[in-house]
Every structure is written in C-alpha cells, then in structure tokens.
Amino acid sequence: CVCVCVVRLWAVLTLQPDWTSVFTGETVTLRCQVQGAGDTDWRYRWYRGETQVHQTDSSTRDEGRYTISSVSYYHSGDYTCEGVRSGNPSHSDRSSPVTLTVSGVRPRPVLTVSPLGQIFEGDSVTLHCEVTGASTGWRYYWYRTGQSWAGLDNVRYNDRRVYLQPLSDSSSGAGGNFTISAVTGTHRGLYWCRAERGDAPHYTQYSEDVTLTVS
C-alpha cells in the first residue's frame, strides 16, 4: 500500500497599517506570507477580485510586500494573494480576501468640550477630538487662535481669516483628549483640532471651532 501525502500550504494576507478604510493619497502595504513553509524561494502574486495586479520578481527580496504609495478609488476592492515556487508544492492556496475601501474626501473630526455648561477658573476642562467612522490610527492635535505669524495655518471664521497656534504637547492627548487641568481667563477663545496618521502624514480637515468661555 502506497500512501501519497499531499501537503497543502496556505497564504495569509494582511494590511500594513491595518486600516481597511483609507483616503486617497495614503500609503498601504499588502503583505503575503505562506504559513508553515518559511520564506525560501517564494514569489508572490496579488489579485483584486480575479485580476492579478502585482507579483514579486524572483531577483528581489521584498519579503512578500506589495506597497501602494498613493491609493486612489481604483485601488478599492477585495484582495487575495498566493505564493508560487519551483519546489514541491509549487504553489500555496489563495489567501482569504481582505477588503480595501478608499474614500476621496478627507474626514473632518468632531471637537467637543467637557464639562458642558458654565466653566469657572480653576476647573478642569477636556477637549475631545474624534474622527468618526471606521478609520483608525489617528494622532490628534489641538489649536487656538494666534497671531498672524509666518508658518501658521489659517482658516476662515465669520468671513475673516484666523491663524491657528498649536497647543504645546498637543499630540500627547491619549484617546483624542487634551486636558487643561486648571483653566484661567487666558484660556478663553476659539479652539480647533485635526488629526494625522501614517509615516508620511495624511491630515484630516480642521474641525469646526468651539468656544471656551471661562467665568
């Protein structure tokens, strides 16, 4: 009795960063790995639907990565990948699909202030900034009205331009929060926020303004 053993290998596809919802101009990498077989001599093919969109060259060692440096609507779809080689078995099973959704409009975060109601000097106040929807991975920044210094961004407010002064250490706000532990009269004014993500940062729009009134 002769036993013929068939070894099945399967590919796993992951997104780096793991954002299934991205915006035009961002960079994403689809990494393909054949499980249980090591990386020796594998070449990789990527598919959107049933159409092959990329393959690695046997002379390169890109570790199974397909990078799209500036995504557009065209790149939306369901992606799979597989590994191929000259040995036995000569190819892996296709990976499970990963869906990439590309949106064209930069999101506008929502800025809120707590507590609600009247705020007195000495109170603790938190500015909360959030990008709604399925997107993740954002770093948040907060701003208030400043002088018209060179290099400052500006936005339109009540038919005039106002300049935005970044708040110090604003990116350290965990979970989209920036807290002023003891407000004073000097904190009165207009505030905005925005967010960024990625190594080559992709920015959101600025939020609508909120007014901080201190009694």
URBELGI-V985411 format. One record per residue. RES is the residue in one small letter. PHI is phi in whole degrees, -180 to 180 (999 if undefined). BURIAL is + if it has 16 or more other C-alpha atoms within 10 Angstrom, else -. Layout:
# URBELGI-V985411
res;phi;burial
RES;PHI;BURIAL
RES;PHI;BURIAL
This chain:
# URBELGI-V985411
res;phi;burial
c;999;-
v;-107;-
c;-98;-
v;-102;-
c;-98;-
v;-104;-
v;-92;-
r;-107;-
l;-115;+
w;-128;+
a;-96;+
v;-124;+
l;-110;+
t;-131;+
l;-97;+
q;-131;-
p;-62;-
d;-86;-
w;-104;+
t;-82;+
s;-115;-
v;-130;+
f;-120;+
t;-53;+
g;98;+
e;-77;+
t;-112;+
v;-133;+
t;-125;+
l;-104;+
r;-104;+
c;-112;+
q;-134;+
v;-92;+
q;-74;-
g;77;-
a;-128;-
g;70;-
d;-102;-
t;-67;-
d;64;-
w;-81;+
r;-114;+
y;-129;+
r;-127;+
w;-116;+
y;-130;+
r;-111;+
g;66;-
e;-106;-
t;-98;-
q;-71;-
v;-113;-
h;-166;-
q;-149;+
t;-83;+
d;-91;-
s;-63;-
s;-89;-
t;-109;-
r;-125;-
d;-101;-
e;55;-
g;70;+
r;-111;+
y;-119;+
t;-105;-
i;-106;-
s;-79;-
s;-150;-
v;-72;+
s;-136;+
y;-54;-
y;-56;-
h;-85;+
s;-65;+
g;149;-
d;-98;-
y;-109;+
t;-135;+
c;-148;+
e;-151;+
g;-107;+
v;-133;+
r;-160;-
s;-86;-
g;-80;-
n;-120;-
p;-72;-
s;-86;-
h;-156;+
s;-95;+
d;-71;-
r;-65;+
s;-73;+
s;-69;+
p;-73;+
v;-121;+
t;-94;+
l;-113;+
t;-113;+
v;-112;+
s;-109;-
g;-94;-
v;-99;-
r;-62;-
p;-70;+
r;-112;+
p;-69;+
v;-108;+
l;-110;+
t;-131;+
v;-120;+
s;-135;-
p;-76;-
l;-78;-
g;89;-
q;-71;-
i;-118;+
f;-113;-
e;-56;-
g;95;-
d;-70;-
s;-94;-
v;-125;+
t;-120;+
l;-96;+
h;-113;+
c;-117;+
e;-146;+
v;-92;+
t;-81;-
g;99;-
a;-86;-
s;-75;-
t;-136;-
g;86;-
w;-85;+
r;-110;+
y;-108;+
y;-135;+
w;-122;+
y;-140;+
r;-136;+
t;-62;+
g;-134;+
q;-82;-
s;-83;-
w;-87;-
a;-62;-
g;95;-
l;-84;-
d;-69;-
n;-139;+
v;-133;-
r;-87;-
y;-141;-
n;50;-
d;64;-
r;-141;-
r;-94;-
v;-119;+
y;-99;+
l;-107;+
q;-96;+
p;-62;+
l;-79;-
s;-62;-
d;56;-
s;-66;+
s;-74;+
s;-84;-
g;-65;+
a;-72;-
g;65;-
g;80;+
n;-115;+
f;-128;+
t;-112;+
i;-101;-
s;-71;-
a;-149;-
v;-73;+
t;-132;+
g;-62;-
t;-70;-
h;-88;-
r;-62;-
g;146;-
l;-98;+
y;-130;+
w;-136;+
c;-144;+
r;-154;+
a;-136;+
e;-141;+
r;-157;+
g;93;-
d;-70;-
a;-102;-
p;-55;-
h;-111;+
y;-98;+
t;-78;+
q;-70;-
y;-75;+
s;-69;+
e;-66;+
d;-78;+
v;-127;+
t;-105;-
l;-102;+
t;-109;+
v;-117;+
s;-90;-
